[in-house]
Amino acid sequence: MRFSKYLTPEERLEAWKTGITYKLAEKEVLPSEFNEMCKQAQENAPGPLKAILWTAILTGAPIGIAAHLISNEMKKTDIKNRELRRQRDYLRDLSEELNQRFNA
């Protein structure tokens, strides 16, 4: 899905922040602790390492959000497929039972 088509830049930024906060909460890291870790890494890191750090943060968050959204969609699809299989099996059993009754 192309989020830029549906969301304003402000909405995308808020979605990223929400996704980052969610992932930090899963790892039991407070956003303030994460910000402090980033500041320490920036102060102690040489120039190229800073670029690598920020690239990892800026690409990792959207990828994490996308993976989470895809996983949710896969679960929804799986639930729908299971329900359709149940209906198919029920109808198959019903038709077999009717065949047996008519042929008996």
C-alpha positions in Angstrom: 0.0 0.0 0.0 1.3 3.5 -0.8 0.7 5.4 2.4 1.8 8.6 0.8 -1.3 8.4 -1.4 -3.7 8.3 1.6 -1.8 9.9 4.5 -0.5 13.4 4.9 3.1 13.8 5.9 2.0 14.7 9.5 -0.1 11.5 9.7 2.8 9.4 8.4 5.1 10.9 11.0 2.6 10.1 13.8 2.2 6.5 12.5 5.9 6.1 12.6 6.1 7.5 16.1 3.3 5.2 17.2 5.0 2.2 15.6 8.3 3.0 17.2 6.7 3.4 20.6 4.8 0.1 20.2 8.1 -1.8 19.3 9.9 -0.1 22.2 7.1 -1.2 24.5 7.4 -4.8 23.3 11.0 -4.7 24.3 10.2 -2.9 27.6 12.2 0.2 26.7 10.9 3.6 27.6 10.9 6.2 24.8 13.0 8.5 27.1 15.6 5.7 27.5 15.7 5.1 23.8 16.2 8.9 23.2 19.1 8.9 25.8 20.7 5.8 24.1 20.5 7.7 20.7 22.1 10.8 22.2 24.9 8.8 23.8 25.5 6.9 20.6 25.7 10.2 18.7 28.2 11.8 21.2 30.5 8.8 21.2 30.2 7.8 17.6 32.5 8.9 14.8 30.9 10.6 11.7 30.2 7.6 9.5 28.8 5.6 12.4 26.3 8.3 13.2 25.0 8.1 9.6 24.7 4.3 9.9 22.9 4.6 13.2 20.3 7.1 11.9 19.9 5.1 8.7 19.2 2.0 10.8 16.7 3.9 12.9 14.9 5.6 10.1 14.6 2.4 7.9 14.0 0.0 10.8 11.0 1.7 12.1 9.0 1.7 8.9 10.0 -1.8 8.1 8.9 -2.9 11.5 5.6 -1.2 11.1 5.1 -2.7 7.7 5.9 -6.2 9.0 3.4 -5.8 11.8 0.7 -4.7 9.4 1.4 -7.5 7.0 1.3 -10.0 9.8 -2.1 -8.7 11.0 -3.5 -9.0 7.4 -2.2 -12.5 7.1 -3.9 -13.5 10.3 -7.2 -12.0 9.1 -6.9 -13.8 5.8 -6.1 -17.1 7.6 -9.3 -16.7 9.8 -11.4 -16.1 6.7 -9.9 -19.1 5.0 -10.5 -21.4 8.0 -14.2 -20.3 8.1 -14.6 -21.0 4.4 -13.0 -24.4 4.8 -15.4 -25.2 7.6 -18.3 -24.3 5.4 -17.0 -26.3 2.5 -16.5 -29.4 4.8 -20.0 -29.0 6.3 -21.6 -28.8 2.8 -19.6 -31.7 1.6 -20.7 -33.8 4.6 -24.3 -32.8 4.1 -24.3 -33.7 0.4 -22.7 -37.1 1.2 -25.3 -37.8 3.8 -28.1 -36.8 1.3 -26.6 -39.1 -1.3 -26.5 -42.0 1.1 -30.1 -41.5 2.1 -31.3 -41.3 -1.5 -29.2 -44.3 -2.6 -30.2 -46.5 0.4 
